[in-house]
């Protein structure tokens, strides 16, 4: 297992306000990392800067040994499209496209597969995520959980090495959250790394490791190991006690 993402002394300032303060951490191939902290602690900013969606004020971020903080915007965009997947609280699907077309659209942008190959890959992903029956539906005619499943398919269409998730279950009910997190664990067990921002302790309990931020600084981390199944009460109890010690 090698390091796929490494950040060294990353700082981010907005209008003189230091949102991230010299953060260093790494993510290993196939690892599932959750980022937690109080509101305003810098969780989403960390995700955006580590994935190249935003540019750090100072410090360095390396992806597979390549310094993305030194790349042009076009180079970073190509790297994100080919090597990374993104999932947010809102599915952010295009209103004028069907579920199927939303899913395969990033594949057309990448341009490395034929339309036939993309359609086949899209069908495989939709069947895997349990939404094949809504492939041709308008995005306004499906549930929030189905939309988020479609967003996961879209994030995986180009076979990324890592997916970045910003509160992906924040708008879902308990049942849909459980379903989506089962999918994330399945994806991760199959080899895709996951970096996930969340305020939900039950969601974070699915990760291998939790990073806790406080006022833009990495305060602590907890290693949980691979999530196996729902019979994880000792795991959750240990994690909740740890979070309470952080003042969460």
C-alpha positions in Angstrom: 0.0 0.0 0.0 1.4 3.3 -1.1 0.7 7.0 -0.3 -1.6 8.5 -2.9 -2.2 11.9 -1.4 0.2 13.9 0.8 -0.2 17.4 2.2 2.7 19.3 3.8 2.1 22.4 5.9 -1.0 23.5 4.0 -2.3 26.9 4.9 -5.4 28.7 3.6 -6.3 32.3 4.2 -9.5 34.1 3.2 -9.4 37.9 3.5 -6.7 37.7 6.2 -8.5 34.9 8.1 -6.4 31.8 8.5 -8.9 28.9 7.8 -6.3 26.1 7.6 -3.1 26.3 9.7 -0.1 24.3 8.6 -1.9 21.0 8.1 0.1 17.9 7.1 -1.3 14.5 6.5 -1.4 11.6 4.0 -3.9 9.2 2.6 -2.9 5.7 1.6 -4.1 3.7 -1.4 -7.5 2.2 -0.5 -7.9 4.0 2.8 -11.1 5.5 4.1 -10.6 8.8 6.0 -13.3 10.8 7.6 -12.7 14.5 8.5 -14.7 15.8 11.5 -14.9 19.0 13.6 -17.2 21.7 14.7 -18.8 24.0 12.2 -16.2 26.4 10.8 -13.3 24.2 11.8 -12.1 24.1 8.1 -13.3 20.6 7.1 -14.6 21.5 3.6 -11.8 23.9 3.0 -9.3 21.1 3.7 -11.1 18.8 1.2 -11.2 21.5 -1.5 -7.5 22.3 -1.1 -6.4 18.7 -0.9 -8.3 17.8 -4.1 -7.2 20.8 -6.1 -10.7 22.4 -6.2 -9.1 25.4 -4.4 -5.5 26.6 -4.1 -3.6 26.6 -0.9 -2.1 30.0 0.3 1.0 28.1 1.2 2.3 24.5 1.6 2.3 21.6 -0.8 -0.1 18.9 -1.9 1.1 15.8 -3.8 -1.1 13.3 -5.6 0.7 10.1 -6.6 4.0 12.0 -6.1 2.9 14.9 -8.4 2.7 18.3 -6.8 -0.8 19.5 -7.7 -0.2 22.9 -6.0 2.3 23.6 -8.8 0.0 22.7 -11.7 -1.9 25.0 -14.0 -5.7 25.2 -13.6 -6.1 23.2 -16.9 -3.7 20.5 -15.6 -5.5 20.3 -12.3 -8.9 20.0 -14.0 -7.6 17.1 -16.2 -6.2 15.4 -13.1 -9.5 15.7 -11.2 -11.5 14.4 -14.2 -9.3 11.3 -14.7 -8.1 10.4 -11.2 -10.6 11.8 -8.7 -14.4 11.6 -8.1 -16.5 14.1 -6.2 -19.7 13.8 -4.2 -21.4 16.6 -2.4 -24.4 17.1 -0.1 -26.5 18.1 -3.1 -26.2 15.7 -6.0 -25.7 18.6 -8.4 -27.0 16.7 -11.5 -27.7 18.5 -14.7 -31.4 19.3 -15.0 -31.6 18.8 -18.8 -30.1 15.3 -18.7 -31.5 11.9 -17.6 -30.0 9.9 -14.8 -28.1 7.8 -17.3 -26.7 10.8 -19.2 -25.7 12.6 -16.0 -23.7 9.5 -15.0 -21.8 9.0 -18.2 -21.2 12.7 -18.9 -17.8 12.9 -17.2 -16.7 10.0 -19.4 -17.5 12.0 -22.5 -15.5 14.9 -21.2 -12.5 12.6 -20.5 -12.8 11.2 -24.0 -11.0 7.9 -23.4 -13.9 5.6 -24.0 -16.4 5.2 -26.8 -20.1 6.0 -26.3 -20.9 2.3 -26.3 -18.2 1.6 -23.6 -19.5 4.5 -21.5 -23.1 3.3 -21.7 -22.0 -0.2 -20.7 -20.0 1.1 -17.8 -22.9 3.3 -16.8 -25.3 0.3 -16.8 -22.8 -1.7 -14.7 -22.6 1.1 -12.1 -26.4 1.7 -12.0 -27.0 -2.0 -11.4 -24.3 -2.0 -8.7 -26.0 0.9 -7.0 -29.5 -0.4 -7.4 -30.8 2.4 -9.7 -30.8 0.8 -13.1 -34.6 0.9 -13.3 -34.5 4.8 -13.2 -31.8 5.2 -15.8 -34.0 7.2 -18.2 -35.9 9.2 -15.5 -35.8 12.9 -15.2 -33.8 13.9 -12.1 -36.9 15.7 -10.7 -38.8 12.4 -10.6 -36.6 10.4 -8.3 -35.9 10.4 -4.5 -33.0 12.1 -2.7 -31.4 8.8 -2.0 -31.6 7.8 -5.7 -30.1 11.1 -6.7 -27.2 10.5 -4.4 -26.7 7.0 -5.7 -26.6 8.5 -9.2 -24.0 11.0 -8.0 -21.9 8.1 -6.7 -22.1 6.4 -10.1 -21.1 9.7 -11.8 -18.1 10.0 -9.5 -17.0 6.4 -10.4 -17.5 6.5 -14.2 -13.9 7.3 -14.9 -12.5 4.7 -12.4 -11.0 7.2 -10.0 -8.3 6.3 -7.5 -10.0 8.4 -4.8 -13.4 10.0 -4.2 -13.8 13.2 -2.2 -17.1 13.5 -0.4 -18.4 16.7 1.3 -21.3 15.9 3.7 -22.7 13.3 1.2 -25.4 12.2 3.6 -26.3 15.6 5.1 -29.6 15.9 3.2 -30.6 12.2 3.6 -32.8 10.5 6.1 -31.5 7.8 8.4 -32.5 4.9 6.1 -31.0 6.5 3.0 -27.8 7.5 4.9 -27.4 3.8 5.9 -27.8 2.7 2.3 -25.4 5.2 0.9 -22.7 4.5 3.5 -23.0 0.7 2.7 -22.2 1.7 -0.9 -19.2 3.8 0.2 -17.9 0.9 2.3 -18.4 -1.5 -0.7 -16.6 0.9 -3.0 -13.7 1.2 -0.5 -13.4 -2.5 0.0 -13.0 -2.8 -3.8 -10.0 -0.6 -3.7 -11.1 3.1 -4.1 -9.8 5.4 -1.5 -12.4 7.7 0.2 -11.9 11.1 1.9 -15.2 12.1 3.5 -16.2 15.3 5.4 -19.0 14.7 7.9 -20.6 16.0 11.1 -22.4 12.6 11.7 -20.6 10.2 14.1 -22.5 7.2 12.7 -21.1 8.1 9.2 -17.6 8.6 10.5 -17.7 5.3 12.3 -17.5 3.6 8.8 -14.0 5.1 8.2 -10.6 3.5 8.8 -9.4 6.7 10.4 -10.8 10.0 11.6 -9.0 13.3 11.5 -10.4 15.9 13.9 -10.0 19.6 13.1 -10.3 22.5 15.5 -10.0 26.1 14.3 -8.2 25.1 11.2 -5.7 22.9 12.9 -5.4 19.1 13.0 -6.1 18.4 16.7 -6.1 14.6 16.8 -6.7 11.4 14.8 -8.3 8.1 15.7 -7.5 4.8 13.8 -10.4 2.4 13.7 -9.4 -0.1 11.1 -11.6 -1.5 8.4 -15.4 -1.4 9.0 -16.8 -4.9 8.7 -20.5 -4.9 9.5 -23.3 -3.4 11.6 -22.2 -5.3 14.7 -19.9 -2.4 15.6 -21.1 -1.1 19.0 -17.6 -1.3 20.6 -16.2 0.6 17.7 -18.8 3.3 17.8 -18.6 3.6 21.6 -14.8 4.0 21.4 -15.2 6.7 18.7 -18.0 8.6 20.5 -16.0 8.7 23.7 -13.0 10.0 21.7 -15.1 12.7 20.0 -16.5 13.8 23.4 -12.9 14.2 24.6 -12.4 16.5 21.7 -15.4 18.6 22.8 -17.5 17.6 19.9 
